[in-house]
Amino acid sequence: MNKIYIPEGYRANLDAYDTQRAIAYIKETFQQEFANALNLKRVSAPLFVTEESGLNDNLNGYERPVSFDVPAVGEDAQVVHSLAKWKRLALKRYEFSVGNGLYTDMNAIRRDESLDNIHSIYVDQWDWEKVITRENRNLDYLKLIVRAIVRAICDTNDRLHVRFPQLRVDLDREVSFITTQELEDLYPDLTGSERETAYVKDHHTACIMQIGGKLKSGKPHDGRAPDYDDWKLNCDIFFWDEVLGRALEISSMGIRVDAEALRYQLKERGCEERAKLPFHKMLLNDELPLTIGGGIGQSRLSMLMMGCCHIGEVQSSIWDAQTVEACQKAGIRLL
């Protein structure tokens, strides 16, 4: 059964027309702020890739991609889960230099996603990637980029308040950094998700680092594919969502694996056969640039800034009958 939570007394802050205007304003404004902050250029990106390329994001490893045959090409294609690997290859193909990067609109279908207030089978995000030096492969540089992203988000939120005075969601610019092991040490009896909410409730804006590897408990904080982020140099960015009373993940990002980290992580996950795929071969042969990158949820950012309680208020998707009925009773308008 899918989950839905309706906050007591919840009402949307904007009517249908102003909702669409606000969504457009957030997206247009943020991508300008974000691109300027990180020195990124916009590029076009694929909706699907071939299965044999190894370019699709495997997420946690159990999600099934939407696949279809392409008779004219004679191969099977997959709708992307994300563009984590494709972007790094694009930086090489387009000959981006150190300090420069790209961003793109990424639209994905995640058919196995459990539906609730913040999850949909339709994923829309800004995927981005930037070329770095080997000296940049450290937590200090990761924190520098995180602060720049948070600053762009907060600047966008401030401008939104001027354009739509009805919206008064306050976001904290001060980022609190913590590793997943430190988080487990703080809250050993909570699940990973519960730890996030407990920590972000106290700190409002947080960056949780080093996701994917096993902790002292023997379990990882959360799943992470082994072939894009370096588990020692990645993170998720969270804001406190006052409407839902929970931590809301806005971005998953990290410094990407080099050849050494890829070999280690493939072995840890027991999927060393991926090393034979074209993308992985290039990486292991040091033919791809060293990069940092991630994704920033467009609909999640919109629902956070607009004070919405359900992601369906800011994106058009498919929902189960229970969710539709509950939203209708509560007067929540699903797009």
ZADREN-242187 format. One record per residue (C-alpha): residue in three letters; x, y, z. Coordinates in steps of 0.001 Angstrom, whole numbers, padded with zeros to 6 digits, always signed. Example, Ala and Ser with C-alpha at 12.3 -4.5 7.8 and 13.67 -1.06 7.14 Angstrom:
ALA+012300-004500+007800/SER+013670-001060+007140/
# end
This chain:
MET+000000+000000+000000/ASN+001312+003471-000882/LYS+001651+006043+001872/ILE+000173+009512+002044/TYR+000230+012039+004875/ILE-002138+015018+005002/PRO-001038+017672+007527/GLU-003890+018873+009695/GLY-005469+022043+008310/TYR-003303+022035+005195/ARG-004242+024406+002380/ALA-002296+025308-000736/ASN-000869+028838-000709/LEU-001530+029499-004421/ASP-004369+028894-006854/ALA-003922+026713-009946/TYR-002702+029533-012212/ASP-000225+031027-009737/THR+001030+027529-008886/GLN+002143+027060-012484/ARG+003694+030535-012569/ALA+005605+029881-009350/ILE+006920+026520-010585/ALA+008186+028177-013780/TYR+009771+031024-011795/ILE+011589+028654-009428/LYS+012980+026572-012276/GLU+014068+029536-014396/THR+015602+031419-011480/PHE+017390+028541-009802/GLN+019088+027213-012900/GLN+020501+030678-013560/GLU+021753+031059-009972/PHE+023091+027504-009944/ALA+024844+027652-013329/ASN+026553+030925-012396/ALA+027634+029617-008986/LEU+029286+026473-010377/ASN+030306+027749-013843/LEU+028061+025341-015753/LYS+026730+025399-019309/ARG+023424+023852-020338/VAL+023472+020860-022707/SER+020887+018496-024177/ALA+020712+014982-022765/PRO+019167+011628-023706/LEU+015892+010244-022404/PHE+017148+006715-023047/VAL+020418+004846-023571/THR+021274+001380-024900/GLU+021456-001413-022371/GLU+024898-002533-023568/SER+026490+000874-022989/GLY+026409+000524-019195/LEU+025505+004211-018985/ASN+022248+003831-017092/ASP+022244+004512-013358/ASN+021700+001252-011460/LEU+020493+003119-008350/ASN+020232+000559-005522/GLY+020541-002388-007904/TYR+017008-003763-007723/GLU+015048-001137-009668/ARG+013960-002279-013119/PRO+014523+000185-015957/VAL+011766+000738-018505/SER+013089-001129-021559/PHE+012017-001343-025168/ASP+013413-002637-028426/VAL+014443-000291-031241/PRO+014016-002255-034495/ALA+015653+000433-036630/VAL+018819+000177-034547/GLY+018679-003492-033678/GLU+019294-002918-029970/ASP+017326-002619-026735/ALA+017071+000782-025060/GLN+016411+001787-021457/VAL+014760+004943-020147/VAL+017379+006535-017910/HIS+017164+006352-014123/SER+019585+009257-014016/LEU+022475+010594-016105/ALA+025219+010048-013523/LYS+027516+008218-015947/TRP+026426+009841-019204/LYS+027432+013299-017968/ARG+031010+012284-017296/LEU+031338+010844-020768/ALA+029778+014020-022194/LEU+032416+016174-020492/LYS+035083+014203-022346/ARG+033246+014278-025674/TYR+032599+018029-025474/GLU+036176+018692-024273/PHE+035285+020590-021104/SER+038313+021912-019212/VAL+039037+021892-015473/GLY+036725+024230-013555/ASN+033977+024048-016182/GLY+030913+021835-016275/LEU+027476+021121-017643/TYR+023907+020821-016452/THR+020814+019443-018111/ASP+017135+018704-017551/MET+016899+015015-016662/ASN+013540+013270-016965/ALA+013320+009668-015797/ILE+010828+006911-015074/ARG+011424+004822-011970/ARG+008721+002211-012252/ASP+009485+000464-008933/GLU+009368+003607-006795/SER+007088+003434-003747/LEU+004661+006348-003862/ASP+004230+008811-001018/ASN+004252+012581-000441/ILE+007737+013054-001894/HIS+008164+010087-004275/SER+006755+009649-007769/ILE+007539+007283-010623/TYR+008356+010426-012644/VAL+011670+012031-011716/ASP+012654+015492-012902/GLN+015936+016975-011823/TRP+018852+019096-012869/ASP+021725+016710-013511/TRP+025116+018408-013429/GLU+028791+017503-013697/LYS+032007+019497-013442/VAL+035654+018716-014262/ILE+038025+018848-011280/THR+041680+018150-010537/ARG+042976+015234-008475/GLU+043799+017744-005728/ASN+040073+018550-005529/ARG+039196+014969-004558/ASN+038658+015692-000855/LEU+035882+016535+001599/ASP+036852+020217+001829/TYR+036161+020693-001879/LEU+032917+018727-001589/LYS+031797+021064+001212/LEU+032720+024114-000878/ILE+030423+022964-003697/VAL+027624+022047-001273/ARG+027689+025544+000224/ALA+027511+027074-003267/ILE+024437+024964-004115/VAL+022701+025828-000840/ARG+023444+029511-001437/ALA+021864+029310-004924/ILE+018776+027613-003457/CYS+018386+030218-000722/ASP+018937+033118-003143/THR+016203+031670-005368/ASN+013896+031335-002379/ASP+014471+034975-001423/ARG+013623+036131-004948/LEU+010520+033930-004938/HIS+009253+035712-001806/VAL+009423+039034-003638/ARG+007513+037695-006656/PHE+004966+035723-004583/PRO+004564+037313-001124/GLN+002077+034563-000161/LEU+004990+032129+000005/ARG+006994+032527+003187/VAL+009021+029333+003567/ASP+012257+030134+005393/LEU+015407+028193+004495/ASP+018558+028165+006626/ARG+021728+029115+004739/GLU+024032+027591+007356/VAL+024926+024014+006400/SER+025669+021414+009060/PHE+027985+018630+007841/ILE+028017+015108+009269/THR+029170+011682+008086/THR+026889+008656+008044/GLN+029042+006964+010702/GLU+028777+010002+012978/LEU+025033+009934+012372/GLU+024807+006246+013302/ASP+026853+006910+016443/LEU+024396+009664+017410/TYR+021247+007632+016744/PRO+022217+003926+016874/ASP+018641+002734+017428/LEU+017107+004595+014462/THR+016909+003660+010787/GLY+018843+005680+008217/SER+015779+007722+007266/GLU+014860+008324+010911/ARG+018400+009516+011635/GLU+018167+012024+008801/THR+014934+013501+010121/ALA+016202+013623+013719/TYR+019371+015439+012685/VAL+017827+017832+010164/LYS+015057+018763+012624/ASP+017772+020210+014870/HIS+020000+021677+012134/HIS+017484+022650+009380/THR+020002+022464+006517/ALA+022327+019497+006499/CYS+024808+017643+004330/ILE+025111+013944+005152/MET+028361+012555+003767/GLN+029922+009172+002908/ILE+026938+007133+001734/GLY+027155+003617+000322/GLY+029781+001766+002317/LYS+029070-000406+005350/LEU+029010+001282+008758/LYS+030100-000207+012107/SER+026664-001825+012336/GLY+027481-003813+009203/LYS+024826-002016+007164/PRO+025138+000979+004814/HIS+023258+004148+005683/ASP+021518+003986+002306/GLY+022028+002368-001064/ARG+024371+003876-003632/ALA+025490+002442-006948/PRO+029172+001468-006909/ASP+030178+002998-010230/TYR+029639+006752-010067/ASP+030054+008342-006597/ASP+033109+007675-004477/TRP+031457+006466-001259/LYS+034074+008306+000817/LEU+033469+011598-001015/ASN+029722+011846-001637/CYS+026714+013309+000147/ASP+023012+014172+000210/ILE+021727+017698+000895/PHE+018652+018040+003124/PHE+016366+020873+004185/TRP+013855+020768+006999/ASP+010323+020618+005575/GLU+008087+022348+008094/VAL+004874+021340+006313/LEU+005652+017614+006377/GLY+007680+017714+009597/ARG+010571+015763+008079/ALA+013931+016003+006365/LEU+013572+016551+002632/GLU+016434+015411+000394/ILE+016955+017945-002374/SER+020206+016723-003866/SER+022282+013571-004155/MET+025832+014321-005294/GLY+029485+013559-004894/ILE+033010+013437-006205/ARG+033041+010640-008751/VAL+035015+007426-008590/ASP+038496+007239-009998/ALA+039891+003917-011214/GLU+040996+002836-007730/ALA+037662+003630-006082/LEU+035727+001936-008896/ARG+037675-001320-008535/TYR+037121-001331-004781/GLN+033417-000541-004917/LEU+032642-003024-007683/LYS+034309-005719-005583/GLU+032427-004659-002440/ARG+029114-004966-004266/GLY+030038-008213-005994/CYS+029525-006831-009499/GLU+033039-006868-010878/GLU+031646-008003-014246/ARG+030628-004387-014895/ALA+034302-003610-015445/LYS+033867-005081-018931/LEU+031268-002467-019975/PRO+032452+000351-022312/PHE+032024+003195-019801/HIS+033763+001272-017028/LYS+036664+000294-019284/MET+037273+003940-020128/LEU+037214+004874-016462/LEU+039583+002081-015443/ASN+041975+003128-018229/ASP+041945+006742-016951/GLU+040352+007947-020189/LEU+037642+010015-018459/PRO+038110+013320-016609/LEU+037950+013475-012816/THR+034629+015073-011908/ILE+032121+016060-009266/GLY+028406+015976-009991/GLY+024905+015199-008859/GLY+021218+015753-009275/ILE+018902+018388-007802/GLY+015217+017571-007689/GLN+013123+020123-009588/SER+009742+019098-008196/ARG+011100+018633-004677/LEU+012669+022082-004734/SER+009358+023546-005937/MET+007261+021796-003289/LEU+009705+022863-000562/MET+009734+026541-001539/MET+005980+026666-002173/GLY+005083+024902+001078/CYS+003277+022032-000665/CYS+002542+018779+001136/HIS+002540+016473-001904/ILE+004833+016285-004908/GLY+001781+015781-007129/GLU+000898+019436-006513/VAL+003926+020502-008572/GLN+004288+017711-011173/SER+001991+015635-013329/SER+002315+011903-012711/ILE+000264+008758-012050/TRP-001119+008022-008590/ASP-002955+005126-007000/ALA-006686+005432-006246/GLN-006073+005738-002493/THR-003823+008779-002963/VAL-006208+010448-005418/GLU-009184+009938-003102/ALA-007327+011186-000017/CYS-006159+014311-001860/GLN-009644+015041-003194/LYS-011132+014812+000299/ALA-008465+017143+001661/GLY-008862+019646-001171/ILE-005339+019001-002482/ARG-005015+019663-006194/LEU-002929+017055-008043/LEU-001643+018191-011421/
# end
